């Protein structure tokens, strides 16, 4: 996601991801729900560009997400923090 923003010449200074997850009660205890909340820090970041980067990363480029969606409902959200 950061790479997508930087390629668009957005001034990203940092990014953290907070995860919340639920697992199946029985073995194998696979993840059934995963929520990724991105906290993106930067200078004059465009909300639309960040939303697009999160969506592209989630839907197209992230191989880990591509594997996890087979067993889990994966959702995302984000917030912008001015630097």
PyMOL Python script that loads the backbone (N, CA, C, O; Angstrom):
from pymol import cmd

cmd.read_pdbstr("""\
ATOM      1  N   UNK A   1       0.809  -1.165   0.000  1.00  0.00           N
ATOM      2  CA  UNK A   1       0.000   0.000   0.000  1.00  0.00           C
ATOM      3  C   UNK A   1       0.866   1.248   0.000  1.00  0.00           C
ATOM      4  O   UNK A   1       0.582   2.197  -0.730  1.00  0.00           O
ATOM      5  N   UNK A   2       1.899   1.259   0.793  1.00  0.00           N
ATOM      6  CA  UNK A   2       2.808   2.404   0.841  1.00  0.00           C
ATOM      7  C   UNK A   2       3.489   2.579  -0.519  1.00  0.00           C
ATOM      8  O   UNK A   2       3.650   3.704  -0.992  1.00  0.00           O
ATOM      9  N   UNK A   3       3.883   1.486  -1.137  1.00  0.00           N
ATOM     10  CA  UNK A   3       4.527   1.556  -2.450  1.00  0.00           C
ATOM     11  C   UNK A   3       3.594   2.184  -3.481  1.00  0.00           C
ATOM     12  O   UNK A   3       4.024   3.002  -4.295  1.00  0.00           O
ATOM     13  N   UNK A   4       2.332   1.805  -3.447  1.00  0.00           N
ATOM     14  CA  UNK A   4       1.347   2.363  -4.375  1.00  0.00           C
ATOM     15  C   UNK A   4       1.257   3.880  -4.179  1.00  0.00           C
ATOM     16  O   UNK A   4       1.252   4.633  -5.153  1.00  0.00           O
ATOM     17  N   UNK A   5       1.188   4.322  -2.941  1.00  0.00           N
ATOM     18  CA  UNK A   5       1.103   5.760  -2.660  1.00  0.00           C
ATOM     19  C   UNK A   5       2.377   6.490  -3.076  1.00  0.00           C
ATOM     20  O   UNK A   5       2.312   7.577  -3.649  1.00  0.00           O
ATOM     21  N   UNK A   6       3.523   5.901  -2.791  1.00  0.00           N
ATOM     22  CA  UNK A   6       4.783   6.575  -3.140  1.00  0.00           C
ATOM     23  C   UNK A   6       4.969   6.648  -4.650  1.00  0.00           C
ATOM     24  O   UNK A   6       5.518   7.626  -5.157  1.00  0.00           O
ATOM     25  N   UNK A   7       4.523   5.633  -5.369  1.00  0.00           N
ATOM     26  CA  UNK A   7       4.591   5.694  -6.837  1.00  0.00           C
ATOM     27  C   UNK A   7       3.718   6.823  -7.371  1.00  0.00           C
ATOM     28  O   UNK A   7       3.997   7.387  -8.429  1.00  0.00           O
ATOM     29  N   UNK A   8       2.671   7.145  -6.642  1.00  0.00           N
ATOM     30  CA  UNK A   8       1.809   8.264  -7.012  1.00  0.00           C
ATOM     31  C   UNK A   8       2.319   9.599  -6.496  1.00  0.00           C
ATOM     32  O   UNK A   8       1.628  10.614  -6.579  1.00  0.00           O
ATOM     33  N   UNK A   9       3.533   9.589  -5.962  1.00  0.00           N
ATOM     34  CA  UNK A   9       4.213  10.785  -5.449  1.00  0.00           C
ATOM     35  C   UNK A   9       3.502  11.420  -4.249  1.00  0.00           C
ATOM     36  O   UNK A   9       3.509  12.640  -4.081  1.00  0.00           O
ATOM     37  N   UNK A  10       2.893  10.573  -3.425  1.00  0.00           N
ATOM     38  CA  UNK A  10       2.281  11.049  -2.187  1.00  0.00           C
ATOM     39  C   UNK A  10       3.326  10.985  -1.076  1.00  0.00           C
ATOM     40  O   UNK A  10       4.133  10.057  -1.026  1.00  0.00           O
ATOM     41  N   UNK A  11       3.304  11.966  -0.198  1.00  0.00           N
ATOM     42  CA  UNK A  11       4.322  12.095   0.851  1.00  0.00           C
ATOM     43  C   UNK A  11       3.945  11.256   2.083  1.00  0.00           C
ATOM     44  O   UNK A  11       3.477  11.785   3.091  1.00  0.00           O
ATOM     45  N   UNK A  12       4.158   9.950   1.977  1.00  0.00           N
ATOM     46  CA  UNK A  12       3.865   9.021   3.078  1.00  0.00           C
ATOM     47  C   UNK A  12       5.065   8.991   4.006  1.00  0.00           C
ATOM     48  O   UNK A  12       6.200   8.811   3.564  1.00  0.00           O
ATOM     49  N   UNK A  13       4.809   9.168   5.293  1.00  0.00           N
ATOM     50  CA  UNK A  13       5.890   9.154   6.282  1.00  0.00           C
ATOM     51  C   UNK A  13       5.895   7.875   7.104  1.00  0.00           C
ATOM     52  O   UNK A  13       6.918   7.519   7.690  1.00  0.00           O
ATOM     53  N   UNK A  14       4.756   7.179   7.155  1.00  0.00           N
ATOM     54  CA  UNK A  14       4.690   5.941   7.929  1.00  0.00           C
ATOM     55  C   UNK A  14       3.345   5.262   7.762  1.00  0.00           C
ATOM     56  O   UNK A  14       2.367   5.861   7.316  1.00  0.00           O
ATOM     57  N   UNK A  15       3.328   3.996   8.135  1.00  0.00           N
ATOM     58  CA  UNK A  15       2.087   3.234   8.058  1.00  0.00           C
ATOM     59  C   UNK A  15       2.159   2.092   9.066  1.00  0.00           C
ATOM     60  O   UNK A  15       3.140   1.350   9.120  1.00  0.00           O
ATOM     61  N   UNK A  16       1.109   1.969   9.853  1.00  0.00           N
ATOM     62  CA  UNK A  16       0.994   0.829  10.755  1.00  0.00           C
ATOM     63  C   UNK A  16      -0.342   0.154  10.476  1.00  0.00           C
ATOM     64  O   UNK A  16      -1.280   0.778   9.981  1.00  0.00           O
ATOM     65  N   UNK A  17      -0.407  -1.114  10.799  1.00  0.00           N
ATOM     66  CA  UNK A  17      -1.637  -1.867  10.589  1.00  0.00           C
ATOM     67  C   UNK A  17      -2.028  -2.500  11.917  1.00  0.00           C
ATOM     68  O   UNK A  17      -1.230  -3.189  12.554  1.00  0.00           O
ATOM     69  N   UNK A  18      -3.268  -2.256  12.321  1.00  0.00           N
ATOM     70  CA  UNK A  18      -3.806  -2.864  13.532  1.00  0.00           C
ATOM     71  C   UNK A  18      -4.758  -3.971  13.085  1.00  0.00           C
ATOM     72  O   UNK A  18      -5.661  -3.743  12.280  1.00  0.00           O
ATOM     73  N   UNK A  19      -4.544  -5.157  13.615  1.00  0.00           N
ATOM     74  CA  UNK A  19      -5.347  -6.310  13.213  1.00  0.00           C
ATOM     75  C   UNK A  19      -6.289  -6.747  14.316  1.00  0.00           C
ATOM     76  O   UNK A  19      -5.944  -6.723  15.497  1.00  0.00           O
ATOM     77  N   UNK A  20      -7.481  -7.147  13.912  1.00  0.00           N
ATOM     78  CA  UNK A  20      -8.426  -7.814  14.801  1.00  0.00           C
ATOM     79  C   UNK A  20      -8.835  -9.078  14.062  1.00  0.00           C
ATOM     80  O   UNK A  20      -9.102  -9.045  12.861  1.00  0.00           O
ATOM     81  N   UNK A  21      -8.882 -10.191  14.784  1.00  0.00           N
ATOM     82  CA  UNK A  21      -9.199 -11.445  14.108  1.00  0.00           C
ATOM     83  C   UNK A  21     -10.012 -12.365  15.009  1.00  0.00           C
ATOM     84  O   UNK A  21      -9.955 -12.286  16.236  1.00  0.00           O
ATOM     85  N   UNK A  22     -10.762 -13.230  14.360  1.00  0.00           N
ATOM     86  CA  UNK A  22     -11.499 -14.288  15.048  1.00  0.00           C
ATOM     87  C   UNK A  22     -11.089 -15.602  14.419  1.00  0.00           C
ATOM     88  O   UNK A  22     -10.810 -15.677  13.222  1.00  0.00           O
ATOM     89  N   UNK A  23     -11.056 -16.643  15.249  1.00  0.00           N
ATOM     90  CA  UNK A  23     -10.677 -17.967  14.764  1.00  0.00           C
ATOM     91  C   UNK A  23     -11.816 -18.948  14.993  1.00  0.00           C
ATOM     92  O   UNK A  23     -12.669 -18.748  15.859  1.00  0.00           O
ATOM     93  N   UNK A  24     -11.812 -20.005  14.203  1.00  0.00           N
ATOM     94  CA  UNK A  24     -12.811 -21.064  14.351  1.00  0.00           C
ATOM     95  C   UNK A  24     -12.633 -21.744  15.702  1.00  0.00           C
ATOM     96  O   UNK A  24     -11.503 -21.882  16.172  1.00  0.00           O
ATOM     97  N   UNK A  25     -13.721 -22.172  16.338  1.00  0.00           N
ATOM     98  CA  UNK A  25     -13.604 -22.807  17.655  1.00  0.00           C
ATOM     99  C   UNK A  25     -12.959 -24.197  17.603  1.00  0.00           C
ATOM    100  O   UNK A  25     -12.314 -24.611  18.567  1.00  0.00           O
ATOM    101  N   UNK A  26     -13.123 -24.909  16.508  1.00  0.00           N
ATOM    102  CA  UNK A  26     -12.573 -26.266  16.423  1.00  0.00           C
ATOM    103  C   UNK A  26     -11.323 -26.330  15.569  1.00  0.00           C
ATOM    104  O   UNK A  26     -11.006 -25.406  14.820  1.00  0.00           O
ATOM    105  N   UNK A  27     -10.622 -27.444  15.699  1.00  0.00           N
ATOM    106  CA  UNK A  27      -9.398 -27.653  14.923  1.00  0.00           C
ATOM    107  C   UNK A  27      -9.723 -27.947  13.472  1.00  0.00           C
ATOM    108  O   UNK A  27     -10.730 -28.608  13.224  1.00  0.00           O
ATOM    109  N   UNK A  28      -8.964 -27.516  12.522  1.00  0.00           N
ATOM    110  CA  UNK A  28      -7.877 -26.547  12.688  1.00  0.00           C
ATOM    111  C   UNK A  28      -8.467 -25.157  12.906  1.00  0.00           C
ATOM    112  O   UNK A  28      -9.403 -24.758  12.213  1.00  0.00           O
ATOM    113  N   UNK A  29      -7.938 -24.453  13.833  1.00  0.00           N
ATOM    114  CA  UNK A  29      -8.498 -23.159  14.233  1.00  0.00           C
ATOM    115  C   UNK A  29      -8.086 -22.066  13.244  1.00  0.00           C
ATOM    116  O   UNK A  29      -7.283 -21.185  13.550  1.00  0.00           O
ATOM    117  N   UNK A  30      -8.665 -22.158  12.057  1.00  0.00           N
ATOM    118  CA  UNK A  30      -8.359 -21.188  11.014  1.00  0.00           C
ATOM    119  C   UNK A  30      -9.012 -19.845  11.344  1.00  0.00           C
ATOM    120  O   UNK A  30      -9.966 -19.774  12.118  1.00  0.00           O
ATOM    121  N   UNK A  31      -8.487 -18.810  10.752  1.00  0.00           N
ATOM    122  CA  UNK A  31      -9.085 -17.495  10.923  1.00  0.00           C
ATOM    123  C   UNK A  31     -10.398 -17.440  10.145  1.00  0.00           C
ATOM    124  O   UNK A  31     -10.463 -17.878   8.996  1.00  0.00           O
ATOM    125  N   UNK A  32     -11.433 -16.905  10.767  1.00  0.00           N
ATOM    126  CA  UNK A  32     -12.730 -16.783  10.111  1.00  0.00           C
ATOM    127  C   UNK A  32     -13.072 -15.330   9.789  1.00  0.00           C
ATOM    128  O   UNK A  32     -13.857 -15.060   8.879  1.00  0.00           O
ATOM    129  N   UNK A  33     -12.484 -14.399  10.533  1.00  0.00           N
ATOM    130  CA  UNK A  33     -12.673 -12.970  10.275  1.00  0.00           C
ATOM    131  C   UNK A  33     -11.371 -12.255  10.583  1.00  0.00           C
ATOM    132  O   UNK A  33     -10.724 -12.514  11.597  1.00  0.00           O
ATOM    133  N   UNK A  34     -11.000 -11.351   9.689  1.00  0.00           N
ATOM    134  CA  UNK A  34      -9.803 -10.534   9.897  1.00  0.00           C
ATOM    135  C   UNK A  34     -10.138  -9.109   9.471  1.00  0.00           C
ATOM    136  O   UNK A  34     -10.657  -8.876   8.379  1.00  0.00           O
ATOM    137  N   UNK A  35      -9.834  -8.166  10.351  1.00  0.00           N
ATOM    138  CA  UNK A  35     -10.011  -6.759  10.010  1.00  0.00           C
ATOM    139  C   UNK A  35      -8.660  -6.074  10.110  1.00  0.00           C
ATOM    140  O   UNK A  35      -7.985  -6.159  11.136  1.00  0.00           O
ATOM    141  N   UNK A  36      -8.263  -5.385   9.026  1.00  0.00           N
ATOM    142  CA  UNK A  36      -6.996  -4.650   8.995  1.00  0.00           C
ATOM    143  C   UNK A  36      -7.303  -3.156   8.985  1.00  0.00           C
ATOM    144  O   UNK A  36      -7.969  -2.661   8.076  1.00  0.00           O
ATOM    145  N   UNK A  37      -6.819  -2.447   9.990  1.00  0.00           N
ATOM    146  CA  UNK A  37      -7.012  -1.002  10.081  1.00  0.00           C
ATOM    147  C   UNK A  37      -5.656  -0.333   9.852  1.00  0.00           C
ATOM    148  O   UNK A  37      -4.746  -0.469  10.669  1.00  0.00           O
ATOM    149  N   UNK A  38      -5.528   0.388   8.739  1.00  0.00           N
ATOM    150  CA  UNK A  38      -4.287   1.063   8.378  1.00  0.00           C
ATOM    151  C   UNK A  38      -4.280   2.468   8.962  1.00  0.00           C
ATOM    152  O   UNK A  38      -5.247   3.215   8.812  1.00  0.00           O
ATOM    153  N   UNK A  39      -3.198   2.821   9.620  1.00  0.00           N
ATOM    154  CA  UNK A  39      -2.988   4.188  10.112  1.00  0.00           C
ATOM    155  C   UNK A  39      -1.848   4.750   9.270  1.00  0.00           C
ATOM    156  O   UNK A  39      -0.691   4.362   9.433  1.00  0.00           O
ATOM    157  N   UNK A  40      -2.185   5.663   8.373  1.00  0.00           N
ATOM    158  CA  UNK A  40      -1.225   6.187   7.403  1.00  0.00           C
ATOM    159  C   UNK A  40      -0.846   7.602   7.798  1.00  0.00           C
ATOM    160  O   UNK A  40      -1.705   8.471   7.943  1.00  0.00           O
ATOM    161  N   UNK A  41       0.450   7.823   7.971  1.00  0.00           N
ATOM    162  CA  UNK A  41       0.972   9.127   8.358  1.00  0.00           C
ATOM    163  C   UNK A  41       1.649   9.754   7.155  1.00  0.00           C
ATOM    164  O   UNK A  41       2.392   9.094   6.429  1.00  0.00           O
ATOM    165  N   UNK A  42       1.381  11.046   6.951  1.00  0.00           N
ATOM    166  CA  UNK A  42       2.017  11.723   5.835  1.00  0.00           C
ATOM    167  C   UNK A  42       1.664  13.189   5.787  1.00  0.00           C
ATOM    168  O   UNK A  42       0.934  13.710   6.630  1.00  0.00           O
ATOM    169  N   UNK A  43       2.204  13.838   4.775  1.00  0.00           N
ATOM    170  CA  UNK A  43       2.003  15.278   4.598  1.00  0.00           C
ATOM    171  C   UNK A  43       1.010  15.500   3.468  1.00  0.00           C
ATOM    172  O   UNK A  43       1.266  15.124   2.324  1.00  0.00           O
ATOM    173  N   UNK A  44      -0.132  16.117   3.794  1.00  0.00           N
ATOM    174  CA  UNK A  44      -1.177  16.448   2.826  1.00  0.00           C
ATOM    175  C   UNK A  44      -1.605  15.234   1.987  1.00  0.00           C
ATOM    176  O   UNK A  44      -1.684  15.305   0.761  1.00  0.00           O
ATOM    177  N   UNK A  45      -1.875  14.134   2.671  1.00  0.00           N
ATOM    178  CA  UNK A  45      -2.308  12.922   1.974  1.00  0.00           C
ATOM    179  C   UNK A  45      -3.731  13.088   1.453  1.00  0.00           C
ATOM    180  O   UNK A  45      -4.588  13.669   2.119  1.00  0.00           O
ATOM    181  N   UNK A  46      -3.965  12.572   0.258  1.00  0.00           N
ATOM    182  CA  UNK A  46      -5.271  12.626  -0.372  1.00  0.00           C
ATOM    183  C   UNK A  46      -6.091  11.417   0.066  1.00  0.00           C
ATOM    184  O   UNK A  46      -5.671  10.274  -0.118  1.00  0.00           O
ATOM    185  N   UNK A  47      -7.263  11.675   0.646  1.00  0.00           N
ATOM    186  CA  UNK A  47      -8.111  10.597   1.146  1.00  0.00           C
ATOM    187  C   UNK A  47      -8.461   9.593   0.050  1.00  0.00           C
ATOM    188  O   UNK A  47      -8.431   8.385   0.287  1.00  0.00           O
ATOM    189  N   UNK A  48      -8.786  10.071  -1.126  1.00  0.00           N
ATOM    190  CA  UNK A  48      -9.136   9.185  -2.234  1.00  0.00           C
ATOM    191  C   UNK A  48      -7.979   8.304  -2.662  1.00  0.00           C
ATOM    192  O   UNK A  48      -8.175   7.132  -2.980  1.00  0.00           O
ATOM    193  N   UNK A  49      -6.775   8.855  -2.674  1.00  0.00           N
ATOM    194  CA  UNK A  49      -5.591   8.083  -3.059  1.00  0.00           C
ATOM    195  C   UNK A  49      -5.311   6.984  -2.044  1.00  0.00           C
ATOM    196  O   UNK A  49      -4.941   5.870  -2.415  1.00  0.00           O
ATOM    197  N   UNK A  50      -5.486   7.298  -0.764  1.00  0.00           N
ATOM    198  CA  UNK A  50      -5.261   6.287   0.272  1.00  0.00           C
ATOM    199  C   UNK A  50      -6.321   5.196   0.171  1.00  0.00           C
ATOM    200  O   UNK A  50      -6.001   4.012   0.277  1.00  0.00           O
ATOM    201  N   UNK A  51      -7.576   5.580  -0.032  1.00  0.00           N
ATOM    202  CA  UNK A  51      -8.649   4.592  -0.186  1.00  0.00           C
ATOM    203  C   UNK A  51      -8.358   3.672  -1.363  1.00  0.00           C
ATOM    204  O   UNK A  51      -8.543   2.459  -1.265  1.00  0.00           O
ATOM    205  N   UNK A  52      -7.907   4.237  -2.467  1.00  0.00           N
ATOM    206  CA  UNK A  52      -7.585   3.449  -3.663  1.00  0.00           C
ATOM    207  C   UNK A  52      -6.415   2.509  -3.396  1.00  0.00           C
ATOM    208  O   UNK A  52      -6.445   1.350  -3.810  1.00  0.00           O
ATOM    209  N   UNK A  53      -5.386   2.997  -2.708  1.00  0.00           N
ATOM    210  CA  UNK A  53      -4.211   2.174  -2.406  1.00  0.00           C
ATOM    211  C   UNK A  53      -4.584   1.005  -1.489  1.00  0.00           C
ATOM    212  O   UNK A  53      -4.113  -0.115  -1.689  1.00  0.00           O
ATOM    213  N   UNK A  54      -5.421   1.260  -0.494  1.00  0.00           N
ATOM    214  CA  UNK A  54      -5.870   0.190   0.403  1.00  0.00           C
ATOM    215  C   UNK A  54      -6.655  -0.850  -0.395  1.00  0.00           C
ATOM    216  O   UNK A  54      -6.445  -2.051  -0.231  1.00  0.00           O
ATOM    217  N   UNK A  55      -7.561  -0.384  -1.259  1.00  0.00           N
ATOM    218  CA  UNK A  55      -8.370  -1.309  -2.055  1.00  0.00           C
ATOM    219  C   UNK A  55      -7.510  -2.132  -3.011  1.00  0.00           C
ATOM    220  O   UNK A  55      -7.686  -3.347  -3.110  1.00  0.00           O
ATOM    221  N   UNK A  56      -6.590  -1.488  -3.711  1.00  0.00           N
ATOM    222  CA  UNK A  56      -5.725  -2.218  -4.638  1.00  0.00           C
ATOM    223  C   UNK A  56      -4.864  -3.243  -3.910  1.00  0.00           C
ATOM    224  O   UNK A  56      -4.701  -4.374  -4.368  1.00  0.00           O
ATOM    225  N   UNK A  57      -4.323  -2.835  -2.784  1.00  0.00           N
ATOM    226  CA  UNK A  57      -3.489  -3.747  -2.017  1.00  0.00           C
ATOM    227  C   UNK A  57      -4.306  -4.948  -1.552  1.00  0.00           C
ATOM    228  O   UNK A  57      -3.843  -6.087  -1.618  1.00  0.00           O
ATOM    229  N   UNK A  58      -5.508  -4.689  -1.088  1.00  0.00           N
ATOM    230  CA  UNK A  58      -6.374  -5.743  -0.558  1.00  0.00           C
ATOM    231  C   UNK A  58      -6.896  -6.658  -1.672  1.00  0.00           C
ATOM    232  O   UNK A  58      -6.897  -7.880  -1.519  1.00  0.00           O
ATOM    233  N   UNK A  59      -7.327  -6.086  -2.763  1.00  0.00           N
ATOM    234  CA  UNK A  59      -8.005  -6.849  -3.800  1.00  0.00           C
ATOM    235  C   UNK A  59      -7.087  -7.436  -4.866  1.00  0.00           C
ATOM    236  O   UNK A  59      -7.443  -8.422  -5.511  1.00  0.00           O
ATOM    237  N   UNK A  60      -5.899  -6.837  -5.062  1.00  0.00           N
ATOM    238  CA  UNK A  60      -5.087  -7.248  -6.201  1.00  0.00           C
ATOM    239  C   UNK A  60      -3.667  -7.698  -5.863  1.00  0.00           C
ATOM    240  O   UNK A  60      -3.209  -8.711  -6.390  1.00  0.00           O
ATOM    241  N   UNK A  61      -2.970  -6.979  -5.007  1.00  0.00           N
ATOM    242  CA  UNK A  61      -1.536  -7.183  -4.860  1.00  0.00           C
ATOM    243  C   UNK A  61      -1.079  -8.007  -3.658  1.00  0.00           C
ATOM    244  O   UNK A  61       0.015  -8.570  -3.700  1.00  0.00           O
ATOM    245  N   UNK A  62      -1.860  -8.100  -2.604  1.00  0.00           N
ATOM    246  CA  UNK A  62      -1.403  -8.765  -1.375  1.00  0.00           C
ATOM    247  C   UNK A  62      -1.613 -10.280  -1.455  1.00  0.00           C
ATOM    248  O   UNK A  62      -2.748 -10.757  -1.425  1.00  0.00           O
ATOM    249  N   UNK A  63      -0.527 -11.019  -1.554  1.00  0.00           N
ATOM    250  CA  UNK A  63      -0.626 -12.482  -1.665  1.00  0.00           C
ATOM    251  C   UNK A  63      -1.133 -13.107  -0.366  1.00  0.00           C
ATOM    252  O   UNK A  63      -1.815 -14.132  -0.401  1.00  0.00           O
ATOM    253  N   UNK A  64      -0.814 -12.511   0.766  1.00  0.00           N
ATOM    254  CA  UNK A  64      -1.291 -13.054   2.044  1.00  0.00           C
ATOM    255  C   UNK A  64      -2.817 -12.934   2.129  1.00  0.00           C
ATOM    256  O   UNK A  64      -3.498 -13.865   2.560  1.00  0.00           O
ATOM    257  N   UNK A  65      -3.338 -11.794   1.720  1.00  0.00           N
ATOM    258  CA  UNK A  65      -4.788 -11.617   1.730  1.00  0.00           C
ATOM    259  C   UNK A  65      -5.448 -12.584   0.761  1.00  0.00           C
ATOM    260  O   UNK A  65      -6.506 -13.138   1.061  1.00  0.00           O
ATOM    261  N   UNK A  66      -4.843 -12.789  -0.383  1.00  0.00           N
ATOM    262  CA  UNK A  66      -5.402 -13.709  -1.374  1.00  0.00           C
ATOM    263  C   UNK A  66      -5.543 -15.120  -0.798  1.00  0.00           C
ATOM    264  O   UNK A  66      -6.497 -15.828  -1.122  1.00  0.00           O
ATOM    265  N   UNK A  67      -4.610 -15.525   0.044  1.00  0.00           N
ATOM    266  CA  UNK A  67      -4.698 -16.854   0.669  1.00  0.00           C
ATOM    267  C   UNK A  67      -5.724 -16.864   1.795  1.00  0.00           C
ATOM    268  O   UNK A  67      -6.475 -17.829   1.939  1.00  0.00           O
ATOM    269  N   UNK A  68      -5.764 -15.799   2.596  1.00  0.00           N
ATOM    270  CA  UNK A  68      -6.645 -15.778   3.760  1.00  0.00           C
ATOM    271  C   UNK A  68      -8.125 -15.682   3.403  1.00  0.00           C
ATOM    272  O   UNK A  68      -8.966 -16.169   4.159  1.00  0.00           O
ATOM    273  N   UNK A  69      -8.467 -15.063   2.267  1.00  0.00           N
ATOM    274  CA  UNK A  69      -9.879 -14.911   1.925  1.00  0.00           C
ATOM    275  C   UNK A  69     -10.551 -16.248   1.618  1.00  0.00           C
ATOM    276  O   UNK A  69     -11.775 -16.314   1.498  1.00  0.00           O
ATOM    277  N   UNK A  70      -9.765 -17.302   1.491  1.00  0.00           N
ATOM    278  CA  UNK A  70     -10.342 -18.619   1.253  1.00  0.00           C
ATOM    279  C   UNK A  70     -11.050 -19.168   2.495  1.00  0.00           C
ATOM    280  O   UNK A  70     -11.956 -19.994   2.382  1.00  0.00           O
ATOM    281  N   UNK A  71     -10.634 -18.707   3.680  1.00  0.00           N
ATOM    282  CA  UNK A  71     -11.259 -19.180   4.924  1.00  0.00           C
ATOM    283  C   UNK A  71     -11.810 -18.059   5.789  1.00  0.00           C
ATOM    284  O   UNK A  71     -12.570 -18.317   6.722  1.00  0.00           O
ATOM    285  N   UNK A  72     -11.436 -16.810   5.494  1.00  0.00           N
ATOM    286  CA  UNK A  72     -11.811 -15.702   6.378  1.00  0.00           C
ATOM    287  C   UNK A  72     -12.433 -14.544   5.601  1.00  0.00           C
ATOM    288  O   UNK A  72     -12.098 -14.293   4.443  1.00  0.00           O
ATOM    289  N   UNK A  73     -13.338 -13.856   6.267  1.00  0.00           N
ATOM    290  CA  UNK A  73     -13.857 -12.599   5.728  1.00  0.00           C
ATOM    291  C   UNK A  73     -12.846 -11.516   6.103  1.00  0.00           C
ATOM    292  O   UNK A  73     -12.649 -11.223   7.282  1.00  0.00           O
ATOM    293  N   UNK A  74     -12.217 -10.930   5.103  1.00  0.00           N
ATOM    294  CA  UNK A  74     -11.176  -9.936   5.340  1.00  0.00           C
ATOM    295  C   UNK A  74     -11.736  -8.558   4.991  1.00  0.00           C
ATOM    296  O   UNK A  74     -12.219  -8.330   3.882  1.00  0.00           O
ATOM    297  N   UNK A  75     -11.662  -7.642   5.963  1.00  0.00           N
ATOM    298  CA  UNK A  75     -12.134  -6.276   5.755  1.00  0.00           C
ATOM    299  C   UNK A  75     -11.008  -5.304   6.072  1.00  0.00           C
ATOM    300  O   UNK A  75     -10.048  -5.647   6.763  1.00  0.00           O
ATOM    301  N   UNK A  76     -11.141  -4.085   5.556  1.00  0.00           N
ATOM    302  CA  UNK A  76     -10.121  -3.065   5.790  1.00  0.00           C
ATOM    303  C   UNK A  76     -10.772  -1.734   6.141  1.00  0.00           C
ATOM    304  O   UNK A  76     -11.935  -1.482   5.828  1.00  0.00           O
ATOM    305  N   UNK A  77      -9.993  -0.901   6.794  1.00  0.00           N
ATOM    306  CA  UNK A  77     -10.353   0.491   7.050  1.00  0.00           C
ATOM    307  C   UNK A  77      -9.041   1.253   7.165  1.00  0.00           C
ATOM    308  O   UNK A  77      -7.966   0.656   7.223  1.00  0.00           O
ATOM    309  N   UNK A  78      -9.140   2.572   7.198  1.00  0.00           N
ATOM    310  CA  UNK A  78      -7.912   3.362   7.316  1.00  0.00           C
ATOM    311  C   UNK A  78      -8.227   4.691   7.982  1.00  0.00           C
ATOM    312  O   UNK A  78      -9.375   5.129   8.058  1.00  0.00           O
ATOM    313  N   UNK A  79      -7.164   5.307   8.457  1.00  0.00           N
ATOM    314  CA  UNK A  79      -7.265   6.678   8.948  1.00  0.00           C
ATOM    315  C   UNK A  79      -5.999   7.410   8.553  1.00  0.00           C
ATOM    316  O   UNK A  79      -4.931   6.810   8.426  1.00  0.00           O
ATOM    317  N   UNK A  80      -6.129   8.701   8.363  1.00  0.00           N
ATOM    318  CA  UNK A  80      -4.990   9.535   7.973  1.00  0.00           C
ATOM    319  C   UNK A  80      -4.528  10.349   9.162  1.00  0.00           C
ATOM    320  O   UNK A  80      -5.337  10.898   9.910  1.00  0.00           O
ATOM    321  N   UNK A  81      -3.214  10.422   9.328  1.00  0.00           N
ATOM    322  CA  UNK A  81      -2.618  11.227  10.395  1.00  0.00           C
ATOM    323  C   UNK A  81      -1.647  12.198   9.747  1.00  0.00           C
ATOM    324  O   UNK A  81      -0.735  11.778   9.036  1.00  0.00           O
ATOM    325  N   UNK A  82      -1.829  13.484   9.980  1.00  0.00           N
ATOM    326  CA  UNK A  82      -0.950  14.501   9.393  1.00  0.00           C
ATOM    327  C   UNK A  82       0.416  14.458  10.041  1.00  0.00           C
ATOM    328  O   UNK A  82       0.539  14.310  11.257  1.00  0.00           O
ATOM    329  N   UNK A  83       1.439  14.591   9.219  1.00  0.00           N
ATOM    330  CA  UNK A  83       2.807  14.608   9.748  1.00  0.00           C
ATOM    331  C   UNK A  83       3.419  15.980   9.529  1.00  0.00           C
ATOM    332  O   UNK A  83       4.569  16.211   9.901  1.00  0.00           O
TER     333      UNK A  83
END
""", "prot")
cmd.dss("prot")
cmd.show_as("cartoon", "prot")
cmd.util.cbc("prot")
cmd.orient("prot")
